[in-house]
């Protein structure tokens, strides 16, 4: 009836009983007549264990350097998904379902040569499509592919989501279902706002912003791929009873559909509130206001793989000096200050200041494109609660506000309420 790619994360396959439960979800779709491919992560905690083994090996053997061959890192770390795919194939076979496991190199999923953080270049889905057409379930190890050096290459943390969406695009699947430990995408974190609502639909662009701004439901790269290839993606819970009413509803399954905005008939002005903790602010004081100064600051930071986010510039009255303020993850503050110190003469600042323990709260919604006053509503609501704003950045569908860490939950609750997201 349809072609579906199902993806199950680490908590969904954490032990043998959960793998059996996953097999029941797969059986439901097979029994409905669908062609099915399944992408699996390693069992919960297994990847961390494997990474720990790799990182500890140089010390155990008394090596002079803590560094190791990234190709061997991939060979070890990719084994977690190999185990899971084999176990799930065995579980499905025990249910009289024709299934076999596939590793990334067998398909093959071609990647670049960035071992440990590879990017997918090409997937030849012809053999998978042929087997699916014959009624066989393909159980695919996520997180891995084959580099140009003919070695296993892993995609970085969260790479199984990326594998699933890329495979769905390659086999022209009607849908990609991402099963996780939550039952969909919510207007904000329900742990902070109990009134948060599960969204029936969310646009690719909105989900991309939410994923990049702290929402942990989906990995950013997977959303980017889904948006580029227009892969309709459902976020669903693997912990619901596989045979419960409605679970097999192809057109309207429980969960949240991530789709093109054209599919969303009634667009809300604001879709959700996201937040990212552990932000830090760095300020360079009394810079010469001249061409090239921004490149002198942010070029070396980029080369050191430091992710810079919010950037604010203030110019003096006479236009000769400027202050440059930007945010980085708190864990990168010392590294960033070191890089700036090494380039002080080239940049030409007087003093560098920093402040950690900040939080970025963001208002997201494609409806903001056609509505005025969205930002003003946020600023007034926060001011009424006595929350001071340190920095602001905006885009077509997002307003991000930097505040002191202790006010994070109050700010999220306030913004969620002021835009009417508490209402059903």
C-alpha distance (Angstrom), angle and dihedral (degrees) to the residues before:
residue distance angle dihedral
X1 . . .
X2 3.80 . .
X3 3.78 141.7 .
X4 3.81 114.7 -114.8
X5 3.79 133.5 -177.4
X6 3.81 112.4 -156.3
X7 3.80 120.9 -165.0
X8 3.82 124.9 -165.1
X9 3.81 122.7 -166.9
X10 3.79 130.6 -144.6
X11 3.81 97.3 -85.8
X12 3.82 89.9 50.2
X13 3.83 91.2 57.3
X14 3.81 98.0 32.0
X15 3.82 95.4 129.3
X16 3.80 141.3 -1.2
X17 3.81 94.4 -84.9
X18 3.80 91.1 53.8
X19 3.79 91.3 47.1
X20 3.81 87.3 53.6
X21 3.82 88.5 51.8
X22 3.81 89.9 50.9
X23 3.80 88.9 51.8
X24 3.82 88.6 56.0
X25 3.83 90.0 54.2
X26 3.81 89.7 51.1
X27 3.82 92.3 46.5
X28 3.80 90.4 54.1
X29 3.80 90.9 59.4
X30 3.82 93.6 42.3
X31 3.80 91.0 50.9
X32 3.82 88.4 52.0
X33 3.80 88.2 60.8
X34 3.80 99.1 -107.0
X35 3.79 126.5 143.0
X36 3.81 105.2 -119.2
X37 3.79 138.0 -162.0
X38 3.81 119.8 178.9
X39 3.82 126.7 -155.7
X40 3.80 117.5 -162.9
X41 3.79 137.2 -167.2
X42 3.79 125.2 -145.3
X43 3.80 117.1 -82.5
X44 3.81 111.4 -80.5
X45 3.82 111.5 -76.5
X46 3.82 94.3 6.9
X47 3.83 96.1 104.7
X48 3.81 91.0 52.1
X49 3.80 89.3 50.4
X50 3.80 92.3 50.5
X51 3.81 92.3 47.0
X52 3.81 88.9 50.8
X53 3.79 90.9 53.2
X54 3.81 91.8 51.5
X55 3.80 93.8 46.8
X56 3.80 92.0 46.7
X57 3.80 97.3 48.6
X58 3.86 97.8 80.3
X59 3.81 89.8 53.5
X60 3.81 93.1 46.9
X61 3.80 92.6 54.3
X62 3.80 92.6 42.8
X63 3.81 96.5 -114.1
X64 3.80 117.9 178.3
X65 3.80 91.0 -131.2
X66 3.83 131.1 47.0
X67 3.80 90.1 -143.8
X68 3.81 123.7 104.9
X69 3.78 139.8 -173.0
X70 3.83 107.8 -79.1
X71 3.81 89.9 -149.7
X72 3.80 90.6 60.2
X73 3.82 89.4 45.1
X74 3.80 87.6 58.8
X75 3.80 92.5 46.5
X76 3.81 90.2 56.2
X77 3.79 101.2 37.3
X78 3.82 95.2 46.6
X79 3.81 90.0 60.5
X80 3.83 92.4 80.3
X81 3.80 92.4 69.3
X82 3.80 90.9 43.5
X83 3.80 90.2 59.7
X84 3.80 93.3 48.2
X85 3.80 94.9 47.7
X86 3.81 91.1 51.5
X87 3.80 93.4 47.7
X88 3.81 92.9 49.0
X89 3.81 91.2 48.6
X90 3.82 88.8 53.0
X91 3.83 90.8 49.3
X92 3.81 91.6 50.9
X93 3.79 92.6 47.0
X94 3.83 88.4 53.0
X95 3.82 86.6 57.5
X96 3.84 89.6 54.4
X97 3.80 92.2 -105.7
X98 3.80 118.0 140.8
X99 3.82 102.5 -121.8
X100 3.79 140.2 149.2
X101 3.79 135.2 -178.3
X102 3.80 124.1 -115.1
X103 3.80 129.5 -163.1
X104 3.79 120.3 -150.2
X105 3.81 93.4 -105.7
X106 3.81 92.5 52.7
X107 3.81 95.9 60.5
X108 3.10 87.6 32.2
X109 3.81 114.9 -120.9
X110 3.82 103.4 -172.9
X111 3.81 117.0 -150.2
X112 3.78 138.5 174.7
X113 3.80 121.2 -98.1
X114 3.84 98.2 -97.1
X115 3.81 96.0 118.5
X116 3.80 111.9 -154.0
X117 3.82 92.5 19.6
X118 3.81 104.4 38.0
X119 3.78 123.9 163.2
X120 3.80 123.1 -139.1
X121 3.80 113.6 -110.6
X122 3.80 103.1 173.4
X123 3.80 141.7 -7.1
X124 3.80 122.5 -157.4
X125 3.79 100.3 -152.4
X126 3.82 96.7 171.8
X127 3.81 97.2 104.1
X128 3.82 92.5 43.9
X129 3.82 91.1 50.1
X130 3.81 90.9 49.0
X131 3.83 92.7 50.6
X132 3.82 92.0 45.5
X133 3.80 89.4 51.7
X134 3.81 88.1 55.0
X135 3.79 90.2 54.9
X136 3.80 99.1 -100.2
X137 3.81 120.6 138.0
X138 3.81 112.3 -134.1
X139 3.81 111.3 -144.1
X140 3.80 104.7 -163.3
X141 3.80 128.7 -166.1
X142 3.80 106.4 -126.1
X143 3.81 128.0 -149.4
X144 3.81 94.5 44.9
X145 3.77 145.6 85.1
X146 3.79 142.4 154.2
X147 3.80 120.3 -80.9
X148 3.83 125.6 -146.5
X149 3.82 87.9 -101.4
X150 3.84 87.6 63.6
X151 3.80 90.8 -112.7
X152 3.82 129.3 123.3
X153 3.82 110.4 -91.8
X154 3.81 124.4 -166.6
X155 3.80 123.4 -144.9
X156 3.81 100.6 -137.2
X157 3.80 128.8 -105.3
X158 3.79 113.7 -28.0
X159 3.80 89.0 20.5
X160 3.81 94.7 135.7
X161 3.82 90.4 69.9
X162 3.80 87.8 53.0
X163 3.83 90.8 47.9
X164 3.80 91.3 52.6
X165 3.80 96.2 50.0
X166 3.81 92.4 43.7
X167 3.81 91.5 50.6
X168 3.82 90.5 47.0
X169 3.81 88.8 54.0
X170 3.82 92.3 46.1
X171 3.83 95.0 51.3
X172 3.83 92.4 38.4
X173 3.79 92.5 -120.8
X174 3.78 119.4 -168.3
X175 3.80 89.5 -136.1
X176 3.80 143.1 3.3
X177 3.81 114.1 -146.4
X178 3.81 115.0 -160.4
X179 3.82 108.1 -160.9
X180 3.79 115.2 -161.0
X181 3.81 141.0 147.9
X182 3.82 93.4 -79.5
X183 3.78 127.0 65.6
X184 3.79 98.0 -129.9
X185 3.80 146.2 -45.1
X186 3.81 115.7 -49.0
X187 3.78 132.4 -155.1
X188 3.81 86.6 -111.3
X189 3.80 139.7 -23.7
X190 3.85 106.3 -48.6
X191 3.82 89.3 -152.3
X192 3.81 88.1 67.4
X193 3.80 99.3 32.6
X194 3.83 113.0 30.8
X195 3.81 88.7 -169.7
X196 3.82 91.3 62.7
X197 3.80 110.9 130.4
X198 3.78 130.2 -139.3
X199 3.79 109.5 -118.4
X200 3.80 118.3 -130.5
X201 3.81 91.3 -155.7
X202 3.79 136.4 10.1
X203 3.81 128.5 -179.4
X204 3.79 120.6 -114.2
X205 3.81 91.5 -116.2
X206 3.81 92.6 51.6
X207 3.80 92.2 48.2
X208 3.80 90.4 48.4
X209 3.80 90.5 54.4
X210 3.80 92.6 45.9
X211 3.81 92.5 48.0
X212 3.80 92.5 48.9
X213 3.80 92.0 46.0
X214 3.77 99.6 55.5
X215 3.82 108.5 -72.4
X216 3.82 104.1 132.4
X217 3.81 98.5 -162.0
X218 3.81 95.7 99.4
X219 3.79 135.8 15.5
X220 3.82 113.9 -109.3
X221 3.81 96.5 -125.2
X222 3.80 91.5 53.8
X223 3.80 91.3 54.7
X224 3.81 90.6 48.3
X225 3.80 90.1 53.7
X226 3.79 92.8 45.9
X227 3.81 90.1 52.1
X228 3.83 94.6 47.5
X229 3.82 94.2 48.1
X230 3.83 95.5 31.4
X231 3.80 93.3 -124.3
X232 3.81 108.2 175.3
X233 3.79 103.3 -131.9
X234 3.80 129.3 -166.5
X235 3.81 122.5 -160.1
X236 3.81 107.4 -149.9
X237 3.80 139.8 165.1
X238 3.79 119.7 -107.6
X239 3.81 89.9 -161.9
X240 3.79 95.6 69.8
X241 3.80 117.3 97.1
X242 3.83 105.0 -85.4
X243 3.80 90.3 -141.3
X244 3.81 98.1 44.4
X245 3.83 116.5 126.9
X246 3.79 112.3 -80.6
X247 3.83 96.3 15.5
X248 3.79 90.6 109.7
X249 3.82 96.0 44.1
X250 3.80 101.5 127.1
X251 3.80 97.6 -165.5
X252 3.79 98.0 42.0
X253 3.82 112.9 17.6
X254 3.82 120.3 169.5
X255 3.78 113.1 -88.6
X256 3.80 136.3 52.7
X257 3.80 124.4 -52.9
X258 3.81 116.2 -142.9
X259 3.77 106.5 -157.8
X260 3.78 148.0 139.5
X261 3.80 112.3 -58.3
X262 3.81 89.5 -119.4
X263 3.82 87.6 72.5
X264 3.80 91.6 58.6
X265 3.79 106.2 84.5
X266 3.81 99.8 -179.3
X267 3.80 106.8 41.2
X268 3.78 116.9 -163.7
X269 3.80 117.7 -138.6
X270 3.82 89.4 -128.8
X271 3.80 120.7 24.9
X272 3.78 102.1 -179.4
X273 3.79 151.7 -20.0
X274 3.81 118.8 -119.2
X275 3.78 129.7 -176.3
X276 3.78 137.6 -167.7
X277 3.79 121.1 -158.0
X278 3.81 129.2 -156.2
X279 3.78 96.3 44.8
X280 3.81 119.8 156.5
X281 3.78 130.7 -158.9
X282 3.80 123.4 -142.1
X283 3.80 121.8 -169.0
X284 3.79 127.4 -166.9
X285 3.81 110.1 -158.8
X286 3.79 129.0 -148.3
X287 3.78 101.3 2.1
X288 3.79 120.2 174.4
X289 3.81 107.5 -102.8
X290 3.80 99.0 -128.2
X291 3.82 138.5 128.0
X292 3.79 113.4 -81.8
X293 3.80 98.3 26.6
X294 3.82 93.2 111.5
X295 3.79 91.1 50.7
X296 3.80 89.7 49.7
X297 3.82 89.4 55.6
X298 3.77 104.4 38.9
X299 3.81 99.3 33.3
X300 3.84 95.4 67.5
X301 3.82 90.5 41.6
X302 3.81 90.7 54.2
X303 3.81 91.3 47.5
X304 3.81 87.6 54.4
X305 3.84 89.8 52.2
X306 3.82 93.2 -115.2
X307 3.79 111.4 152.6
X308 3.81 111.3 -135.5
X309 3.78 117.5 -163.9
X310 3.80 126.5 166.0
X311 3.82 113.9 34.3
X312 3.81 124.4 -170.1
X313 3.82 125.7 177.9
X314 3.81 126.6 -166.6
X315 3.82 120.3 -169.3
X316 3.82 123.5 -155.9
X317 3.79 121.5 -115.8
X318 3.80 94.3 -101.9
X319 3.80 91.2 46.1
X320 3.80 94.9 -125.8
X321 3.80 99.8 107.0
X322 3.77 135.1 38.2
X323 3.81 139.3 -172.7
X324 3.81 118.0 -138.1
X325 3.81 119.4 -158.1
X326 3.81 125.4 -179.2
X327 3.80 140.5 158.7
X328 3.81 131.5 -119.7
X329 3.82 132.1 171.1
X330 3.82 109.9 -78.1
X331 3.79 90.6 -118.1
X332 3.81 90.7 61.5
X333 3.82 98.1 51.6
X334 3.80 98.0 98.0
X335 3.79 91.9 43.9
X336 3.81 91.4 48.7
X337 3.81 93.3 49.2
X338 3.81 89.8 49.3
X339 3.82 91.0 52.2
X340 3.80 91.5 47.2
X341 3.81 90.4 48.9
X342 3.79 91.3 52.6
X343 3.81 89.0 52.9
X344 3.83 98.5 38.7
X345 3.78 95.3 115.0
X346 3.78 93.0 50.2
X347 3.83 93.1 45.0
X348 3.80 96.0 41.7
X349 3.81 104.2 -147.8
X350 3.82 126.4 153.2
X351 3.79 101.1 -143.4
X352 3.82 139.6 -3.1
X353 3.81 121.8 -141.8
X354 3.80 130.3 -175.5
X355 3.78 139.8 -171.4
X356 3.81 126.2 -169.3
X357 3.80 133.7 -168.9
X358 3.80 95.2 61.0
X359 3.80 128.4 140.1
X360 3.79 131.2 -144.5
X361 3.81 114.2 -145.1
X362 3.81 118.0 -169.8
X363 3.79 134.6 -163.8
X364 3.83 111.2 -151.0
X365 3.80 132.8 -171.6
X366 3.81 138.9 129.6
X367 3.81 87.8 -141.7
X368 3.81 88.4 70.6
X369 3.81 88.7 78.5
X370 3.79 91.6 73.3
X371 3.82 101.9 31.2
X372 3.80 128.4 78.2
X373 3.78 125.8 -150.4
X374 3.81 98.5 37.2
X375 3.81 93.2 122.3
X376 3.80 93.3 44.5
X377 3.81 89.9 54.4
X378 3.81 90.8 54.7
X379 3.79 94.5 46.8
X380 3.80 93.5 49.6
X381 3.82 93.2 46.4
X382 3.81 91.9 52.0
X383 3.81 92.5 44.3
X384 3.81 90.4 53.1
X385 3.83 87.8 56.8
X386 3.80 92.7 48.4
X387 3.81 94.0 -112.5
X388 3.80 113.4 151.6
X389 3.81 118.6 -142.3
X390 3.81 116.2 -139.0
X391 3.81 99.8 -178.5
X392 3.80 140.1 -3.1
X393 3.79 133.1 -157.6
X394 3.78 127.2 177.1
X395 3.79 140.9 -169.2
X396 3.79 133.7 175.2
X397 3.79 93.2 -78.5
X398 3.81 104.4 18.0
X399 3.79 142.6 60.9
X400 3.82 115.7 -169.3
X401 3.80 120.9 -165.8
X402 3.82 125.9 -169.8
X403 3.82 115.7 -145.8
X404 3.81 140.5 160.1
X405 3.81 113.3 -73.8
X406 3.83 98.6 -118.8
X407 3.82 90.0 62.1
X408 3.83 95.2 54.6
X409 3.79 99.8 103.4
X410 3.80 93.6 40.3
X411 3.81 90.3 51.3
X412 3.81 93.2 48.8
X413 3.82 92.4 48.8
X414 3.81 91.8 45.5
X415 3.80 95.1 50.4
X416 3.79 93.2 42.3
X417 3.80 89.4 54.9
X418 3.81 99.1 40.9
X419 3.81 92.1 57.9
X420 3.81 92.3 48.5
X421 3.80 95.4 -112.4
X422 3.81 90.7 136.5
X423 3.81 89.8 69.0
X424 3.80 122.8 90.4
